[in-house]
């Protein structure tokens, strides 16, 4: 599956419920998943980390569905030619 297919899957599965919840609450759920990813990483639990990054992506895709963003298009527009700052495929920007 590509990113577009994954976003469609999230829409088919959750869009009705996500729209009822609204953008703000969907965003808050996504943010809570960031914490769960961090917690799994800190614990060093790879299986839990895999599960949590999957949840994080699912919530990001759901949020994009609610606010009307095609994530693959947005990502490609910004990063499709490499680094948006230095415009190189292999970033040569100084470390941030």
Backbone torsions as a table, in degrees:
resi	resn	phi	psi	omega
1	UNK	NA	139.5	173.2
2	UNK	-95.2	175.9	-175.6
3	UNK	-59.8	-39.4	178.7
4	UNK	-61.6	-43.1	178.2
5	UNK	-63.7	-40.7	178.4
6	UNK	-63.2	-41.0	179.2
7	UNK	-66.0	-38.7	176.6
8	UNK	-64.2	-40.4	177.9
9	UNK	-60.4	-43.6	178.2
10	UNK	-64.0	-36.9	177.8
11	UNK	-66.0	-45.1	179.4
12	UNK	-61.8	-37.0	-174.6
13	UNK	-83.1	-41.1	-167.6
14	UNK	-127.7	-6.0	-169.8
15	UNK	-57.4	-44.1	-178.7
16	UNK	-57.8	-47.1	179.9
17	UNK	-67.8	-40.4	-180.0
18	UNK	-63.1	-40.2	179.1
19	UNK	-64.7	-38.3	177.1
20	UNK	-64.8	-39.1	-179.9
21	UNK	-68.3	-38.3	179.2
22	UNK	92.9	165.3	-174.9
23	UNK	-65.5	-44.8	-176.4
24	UNK	-61.5	-47.6	-178.6
25	UNK	-70.1	-34.2	176.1
26	UNK	-65.0	-41.3	176.3
27	UNK	-61.5	-42.7	179.0
28	UNK	-62.9	-39.8	176.2
29	UNK	-61.9	-42.5	179.4
30	UNK	-62.0	-43.0	179.6
31	UNK	-63.0	-38.6	178.3
32	UNK	-63.5	-31.9	177.2
33	UNK	-66.4	-31.6	176.8
34	UNK	-59.8	-43.0	177.5
35	UNK	-62.5	-38.6	179.0
36	UNK	-68.1	-34.9	174.7
37	UNK	-63.7	-46.6	179.7
38	UNK	-60.7	-42.9	-179.5
39	UNK	-62.7	-44.8	179.0
40	UNK	-63.4	-39.2	178.4
41	UNK	-64.0	-47.1	179.9
42	UNK	-60.9	-37.7	178.7
43	UNK	-71.3	-16.7	-177.9
44	UNK	71.5	24.4	-177.5
45	UNK	-97.1	97.2	-175.0
46	UNK	-62.6	-41.1	-179.9
47	UNK	-65.2	-42.4	176.3
48	UNK	-65.1	-40.6	178.8
49	UNK	-61.0	-43.1	177.4
50	UNK	-58.5	-44.5	-179.9
51	UNK	-63.7	-42.8	-177.0
52	UNK	-72.3	-36.2	176.8
53	UNK	-68.6	-32.4	174.6
54	UNK	-63.9	-43.0	177.3
55	UNK	-62.3	-42.1	-179.6
56	UNK	-61.2	-45.8	177.8
57	UNK	-62.2	-41.9	179.4
58	UNK	-59.9	-44.6	179.4
59	UNK	-68.5	-35.8	175.4
60	UNK	-62.8	-44.8	178.7
61	UNK	-63.7	-41.2	177.8
62	UNK	-63.0	-43.5	177.9
63	UNK	-60.2	-44.6	178.3
64	UNK	-60.9	-39.4	177.1
65	UNK	-61.3	-43.5	-177.3
66	UNK	-65.3	-39.5	-176.4
67	UNK	-94.0	0.6	173.9
68	UNK	80.5	33.4	177.7
69	UNK	-107.9	128.8	169.7
70	UNK	-85.8	105.2	-172.0
71	UNK	-60.4	-41.4	179.9
72	UNK	-59.9	-43.0	178.8
73	UNK	-65.0	-43.7	-179.5
74	UNK	-64.0	-42.9	-179.9
75	UNK	-65.0	-46.5	-178.7
76	UNK	-63.9	-38.8	178.8
77	UNK	-62.0	-37.3	-177.8
78	UNK	-87.5	-42.0	-171.4
79	UNK	-115.0	1.9	-174.6
80	UNK	-63.3	-22.7	178.8
81	UNK	-108.8	13.7	-179.1
82	UNK	108.9	-152.1	-177.5
83	UNK	-64.9	127.2	179.7
84	UNK	-69.7	-17.0	-179.3
85	UNK	-86.4	-57.7	-175.5
86	UNK	-93.3	-9.0	178.1
87	UNK	66.7	21.5	-179.4
88	UNK	-106.0	147.5	175.6
89	UNK	-64.9	-39.2	172.8
90	UNK	-106.5	109.0	-173.9
91	UNK	-55.8	133.2	175.6
92	UNK	-117.2	13.9	177.2
93	UNK	-65.9	151.5	174.8
94	UNK	-67.2	147.1	-175.2
95	UNK	-58.0	133.6	179.8
96	UNK	-91.1	NA	NA
